[in-house]
């Protein structure tokens, strides 16, 4: 047993290596994409620093026994802690692009809503794992909606529509995997539609958010105004054709026709330089990562571990789907990053921490199973 403990950290990292290898590869692809290659100031060195920080935090979580996050006091403390930070944004944060979403500390900025995603996944995993037998009762959907609804409303008031949509998708995705009835799913759809109508007609959306949705319905309505970003993104994506223009030769992104190509439109910038073949490779990497998460979820030791791992998978799927959909003109522009690839520290750190927790829970579950099997054999 002492020998197992001595080498456990190494075994933990080796057994779950795809969880860190694939995100590192995607992150490096993103760093190459955001580097201008023309001598102008680059965000790539800073993003490389954030990548090293994120890897260190992944390793720390992976070799640490993270089963303590299953405890109710820990989850409740984390939940109210993140709610407090979201409220504090309204009091002390300076507006950035019209939204109070960041705490700016000079050398770095911190976005609490990114970490609200992990907290929400953990809270919902705990709630549904304790009620898997009686999950058919609709009241559990309503209680989970309250847990999710409070941070969603706070994020929406920042306003950050993109993150609010992601949180909604995480909540709905975890409802689906928890085993609710089809009748209740249909009812949730109806409530979602009612909320969308209330936001539209009740003044819950900011004017620029309404304009983006109108532009999505009619892209040619204002190409020089609200439709400019979406138009340039589709032009950049399509101009890459089969094999792309080459690394550093994206005219739409590197000549700044495409705004925020390092973050919200990095998928379009990547598609322009790497083409259709590059996009297939990138989406395949995400697919392999998701397959790995699903495999881990299937072998998890507890219901909480299964639901938490599935929640992380849902989070990644939601981000990739919405970000890619925006960049190819299938969804309205909401300002959403793509995991591991977009420039920024908060989301990158959060994503690696989430995978590190999954790796830890997976290995701790296996160690418990091995110990139980050994005791049964020796007995």
Secondary structure by P-SEA (a helix, b strand, c coil): ccccccaaaaaaaaaaccccaaaaaaaaaaaaaaccccccccaaaaaaaaaaaaaaaaaaaaaccccccccaaaaaaaaaaaaaaaaaaaccccccccccccccccccccccccaaaaaaaaaaaaaaaacccccccaaaaaaaaaaaaaaaaaaaaaccaaaaaaaaaaaaaaaaaacccaaaaaaaaaaaaaaaaaaaaaccccaaaaaaaaaaacccccccccaaaaaaaaaaaaaacccccccccccccccccccccccccaaaaaaaaccaaaaaaaaaaaaaaaaaaaaaaaacccaaaaaaaaaaaaaaaaaaaaaaaaaacccccccccccccccccaaaaaaaaaaaaaaaaaaaaaaaaaaaaaaaaac
